[in-house]
Amino acid sequence: MKFSIKLVLSTMIVLALALGFSGFYFVNYVFETSLDRDVGQALDESSILGFAFETAALNVPLKYSVLPDSVVEEIASKLEMGGQSGGRLLRIADEEKNILYTSDGFTADEGLLPQTDQHTKSYRVIRAQDDYYVHTCVSINALDRILYLETMKSVTEVFTERALGFSLYRKVTVVMLLTGMVIMLFIASLLTKPIRLLTKATKRMAAGDYTYRARQISRDELGQLTRDFNRMANALEENICMLEEEIEAREEFMGAFAHELKTPLTAIIGYADMLRSHKMDEEKSIMSANYIYTEGKRLEAMSFRLLDIIVAKQEEADLQETSVGELFEYLREMFAEKKEMDIRFAHEEAVVWVEANLIKTVLVNLIDNACKASEINGVIEVTGQAVNDGYRIAVRDYGIGIPEAEQHKIVKAFYMVDKSRARSKNGAGLGLALCAEILKIHHSELQIESKEGEGSCFSFILPVENRGTYEE
């Protein structure tokens, strides 16, 4: 069952109960008030009739010392005919509570008479066929006789009004419930519209449309729920996009890895097969062995780089104070024998918080890439200077440069702008990917400035104070 229907039904049940109890109380209150008024009037009339009987008895001739029964009947008959409607319903009993006179139509039993004595008045409401009466009984003193006067006053109209009141209230209640149901259906539809929109958005997202968002139509709790749902959907979409990019990158990585393995293995197998199956002169044998050695070294370098990347992703950097001069001194010694390139070093002295061996790996890879991108005797500048947010180290070359469209891809594993040039210099496209991972655990990132045909500048900023251990 829909929530809106549940809301309408529950409201209608509460409304029906409220109207039922309030209507019952109201009609009964009016009925009891009217009945009490009529009972009071019946008792008053009974007292008046008793006083009238006693007055009439006083006017009886003195020849009677005791009021005879015949006179009692005569007086009762006159009292009966003296009512506004031309007749009253009354009954008179003697001292022994034996009936002396009864009006025509007086149908009440004698149940009230035993309950009445000289000092009490009693009454009850009785039903005779389809009519209702107030039955009263009082004692009267007439010429030393104690008589009992009973009357019946019709209160059928009060009961009829109560029945009409209940009937009318039932009709009003039904009309109000039907009207209330229509109004509540409209209100419930408005109140549950945000829920329907959220349900629609959930179904669209479950079907794969992660860009769909629920429309917010209120500013209450349901509106807040819609906003939270859309924020959740945004986060979910971002995570899914990241997963898709990661899967795509993994597939590209596996494809590139397979391709990079295939090329050296093909050369190694081919030249090994030539050595195995053909008798060649010494020069060709040395050439074949050299090819096998070179491609083997490529595979070795690639495997070491891959291992370094995996380790860098899982490693926790143990940052320590390190002198920049120590790093630059290591680089000078490392590339001192690279006579075919003009490598220039310049730096400002400072102390940085780094894992020295990892940063040396980054710098060696950047300089090595700069050498591969430059022609023989090309200039490579390695500089270091303090900046506002740390210490900036940059490696600049004036080589082939990188097209702008390729710059955001070069930190991916196995990606090479010029594959033939990279392979000719024993490259596998893993150096920059390793640099990016190492810099991540140093709270830094690789910044690339390059223009095709004019060269490139790779730089990064290192912290000059302890920022805590960083875990990827």
N, C-alpha and C positions, 0 to 999 in steps of 0.2 A: 504494500500500500504506500502511495506517495506521501511524502512528509506534509505537503499542503493539505491533503485530505485528512490526515491524522490531526493536523492543527485545527481544521474546521470542525471535525467530529468532536474533538475534546472540548472545543469552545462551546459547541452546541449542547453538549451534555451538561457542562457547567451552567450555561445559560438556562437550560430547561429545568435543572434542579433549583436554581435561584428563583426563576419565575414561579415554579410549582410551589415551593415552600412559602415564598412571599405572598402569592395569590391565596393559598390556603389560609395563611395567617390573617390576611386582610379581610377576606370574606367571612371567616369565622369570627373575627373581632367585631365586624359590623353586626353579624347575626347574634352574637352573645350580648352585645350592647342593646340591640332591639328586644331580645328576649327578656333580659333583665328589666328593661323598662316596662314591658307588658306584664311581667310577673309582679312588679311593684304596683302597677295599676290594678291588677287582679286582687292583690292583697288589700289595697286601699278600698276597692269596691266591696270586697268581702266585709271589711270593717264597717263601711258605711251602711251596708245592708243589715249587719248585725245591730247597729245603732238604730236604724229605722225600725227593725223588728221590735226592739226593746221599747221604743217610743210608741209604736202601735199597740203593744201589749199594755202600756200604761193607760191607754184610752179605752180599755175594755171595761164594761160596767162592773161596779163593786160587788155585784151579786156573786162574782166568782172569786173565791179565795185562792183558788189554784187555777192556773190557765188550762182550760180543757184542750184536748187534742183537736177538737173541731175548730176551735178558735185559732189554734196554731196553723191548721190547714188553710183557714180563711185568710189569715194574715200573709202566709206564704204565697197564696195565689195572687193576692194583690201586689205583693213585692215582685212577683214574676212578671206581671203585666206592666209594671212601672218602668221598665227599661227604655232606653232611647230607641231601640229597635222593635219595641213592642213586646218583648219577652226576654226573660232571663232563664238560664239553666241553673236550678238550685235544688237542693235536697236538705230536709230537716230531720234530725233524729232526736229522740228523747234522752232522758238521763241514762237509760240502759243501752243507749245507742241503737235503739230500734227505729227503723225508718218510719216517720210519720207522714212525710210528704215528698214527692218526687216530681219534678217537672218532666214534661214530655221531651224526649231527646237527651235526657241526662243518662249517659251510658257508662259513667265511671263506676268501677267496682268499689267495694267498701274497704279497700286496703288502707286508705288514709285515715279513716275514722278511728281505728284503735290507737293510732299514734298521737291523737289529739286529746288534751285534757283541758281543765278550766283555765289554765294559765299559759297555754301555748297556742301558737298558730302554726299550721303546717300547710305545705303545698307540694305539688309535684307537676311535672309536665307529662302528659299522657297522649297516646295516639288512639283515636277511635276511627276505625276504618281508614279513610284517606285524610282525615283532619287531625289537627293537633290542638290540645287544650291545656290551659293552666288550671289544675284542680286544686282548690283551696278548702280549708276547713278551720272554722273558728267556733269558740263556745260563746253562747249568749245567755244572759240572766233575765228571764221574763216571769215576773210575779212568783218569785221564789222557785222557779223551775230552771234547771240547767239544760239548755238545748244546744244542739250542734248544727251549725249552718255550713253546708258545702255548696260551692259554686264551681261552675265551669266557664272559663273565658277562652274563646277561640284565639289561637295564635298561629293558625294555618298560614296566614299571610307572611309571617316572619320566616317560616320554613320554606314557603314558596319563593320568597325573595332570596333566601340562601341558595336554593337550587338554581334559580335564574342567575345569581351571581357566579356560581361555579361554572355554569354553562357558558356564560358570557366570557368569563376569564379564560376558560379553555380555548374558546375561539380566538380571543385576543392573543393568547400564548402561542397558538399555532401560527397565526399571522406574523407575530413577532419573530418566531423561530425561523419561518421561511424567509422573511425579510433579512433577518440576521445571517442566515446561511448564505444568501446571495452576497451580502456585504462582506462576510468573512471569506468567501471564495475569492472575491476581488482583492481583499487585503492580503490573504495568504498567497495569492499569485504574485502580488508586489513584493511581499516579504521574502518569498522563496526564489525570486528571479535571480539574485546573485548565486544561489546554489545551483540553479539550472545552468547558468553561464559557466560556473566552475566545472560542472559535470561535462558540459560540451567541450570545454578546454581540455579536461582530463582525457576524454575519448580521442580528441584530435592528437594530443601528444602521444597517447598509447598507440595510435595508428602511425606514428613516425613524424608528425608535423611539429617539430620542436620549436618552431618560430611562432606558433600560435599563442596568444595571450588572452586571458579572461578580461572582459570589459568591466571596469569598476563603475557601479551605478549608485553607490551610497557611501556615506562616510561613517557608518556605524561599525559594529563588530564584524559584520559580514563584509563590509568594505575593507576593513583591516585584513580579514582573511584573504580577500582577493588580492590585496597588495602583497601579502606574504606569499601567496601561491605564485604570483608572477615573479617575485624575487627568487623563489625556489626554482621556477621554470628557467629563469635566466642562468642561475647557477648550474642547473642540469644541462642546459644547452651548451654552456661553456665547457663543462666536463666532457660532454659527448664530443664536442668539436676537438677538444684536446686529445681524447681517446682516438678519434678518427685520424687526427694528424699524427699521433704516435704510431698507430697501426700503419698508416701510409709511409711514415718515415722508416718504420721497421722493415716494411716490404721493400722500400727503396734500398735500405741498407743491405738486406739479404741479397737483392739483385746485384747491387754494386759489388758486394763482397764475393759473390759467385763469379762475377765477371773479372774482378781483379785476381782471383785465384786462377781462373782459366788461362789468362794470358801467360803468366810465367810458367805455369805447369805445362802448357802446350810446348813452349820453347824448351823446357828442361827435358820433357819426354822425347821431343823430336831429336834434339842433339844427342841425348843419351842413346837413342835407337840407332843413330848414325854411327856412334862410336862402337855400339855393340854388334851391328850387322855389317859394317863396311870396314875394310882395311884402308885407312887414310894415311897420308903423309903426316909428318910431325907438325907442320904449320896448321893444317886443318884440324888436327887433333887438339892442338893448343887452343885454337879459336873456338872449337865446340866446347871444350872444357871451360873456357872463359865465359861463354854464354850461360852454361849451366851454373857456374859460380855466381855470376852477376844476378841472374834471376832468382837463385837460391837466397842471396843476400836480400833481395827485394822482399821475398816471402818472409824472411826472418825479421826484417825491419817492420813489415806490416803487422806481423803477429805481436811483436813487442809494443807497437803503438796501440793496437787493440787492447792488449792487456793493461797498458797504462790508462786508457780511457775508462775501462771497467773499474780499475782500482780507484781512479780519481772520483768516479761517481759514488763510490761507497766509502771513501776515506773521510775521516775527520781531520781537519787542519789543526795542527799544533802550532799556533802562531807564536812567534818569538821575535824579540828585537833583533833586527839584522841591519848591518850597515850597507847602504847603497854602494859604497865604494867596494865592498867585498864582492857584491854581485858583478859590478863592472870589471873588476880585476879578473874574475873567473872567465868572463866573456872574452876579454883581451887574450888570455892564455889559450882559450878554446879555439879562437879563430886566427891565432897568430900565424899559422902556416898556410892560411888561405890567401896566397899571394895574388891569385887571379882576380880578387875583388878588393875594392878600396873601401874598407870598413872603418868608419870614424866614430869614436866614442867621446861623449861629453856629458857631464852630469854635475848636479849640485849635491854636496854632501848632505846626507840626512840619515835618519834611522827609521825603518819601517817595520810593521808587524806582519811577518809572513812566514810561511814554511819555505825556507831558503831553497831546498832541493827542487820543490815543485815549481817555484818561480824561475829557477835556472832552466828547467825544462821548457817553460813557456818562452823564455827569451831565446834559447837555442833554436827552437822550432820557428819562431818568427824571423830570426836572422837567416836561418837556412832557407825558408821560403822566399825571403827577399833576394838571396843569392840566386835561387832558381828562376826568379822573375826578371833578373837583370842580365845584361850582356856582360861579356868579359871586360874586366876593369871598370865595371859599373860602380857607382858611389852608393854606399849604404850608410845611413846615419842612425846611430843609437844614442838617444838623449834621455836625460832624466832631470826633472825640475819640480820644485815644490809648488803646489797649487792650493787653492782655498780649502778643498775637501780632502787633501791627501798628497800623495806624491805620484806624479805622472811619468811613466816610462813609455817612449815611443820608438818604433823602428820604421824608418822611412827608406824607400828605394825609389829609383827613377827608371823603373823597368817598364814592362808591358802594360801594367795597370789592370784593373778589373772593371768590366762593364757594370753600369749601375744596376741593371736588372739582375745581375748575378751576385751582388754583394751580400744579400740576405741569405744566400744558400751556402756560402763557402765554409761555414762552420759545421756543416753536416758531414758525417763520416763518408769517405770515399768520393766526396764531390770535388771535381777538378775543373777549373775554367778551360784550360787547354790540356786535354788528356795526353795528347802525343808528346807535348813538351814536358809535362810532369813525369811521364813514364821514362822519357829519355834521360831524365835526371834522377831516376830511381825514386820517384814519388808515388804515394798511394792515396793522397787526399785525406790523411788522418791527422796531420799535425795541428791544423786549426781547430778541429773538433776536440783534440786533447787540450789545447790551450783554453778553449771556452769552458770546459769542465773544471779545470784547475782554478780558473779565475772565479768561478761560481762559489767555490768553497773559501775564497778570499774576499767575499762580499764585493766583487768587482765584475766587470764585463769587458769584452773586447770591443773597442771602438774602431771603426774602419772608415778611412777617407781615401778614396781612390778615383782616378780618372783615367780612362783607357788611353794608352799611349804615353802617359805622363808619369806614371808611378803610383805607389800606394803608401799609406801611412797607417800602421797598426799600433794602437796605444791602449793603455789601461791605467787605472788609478789604484794605488795601494794605500791602505790605512797607515797613518803615522802614529796611531795610538791603539791600545788593546781594545778590541770590540767583542772579545769573547770567542769561544770556540764555536765554529759554524758547522752544522751538520746538514748535508744536502738531503 
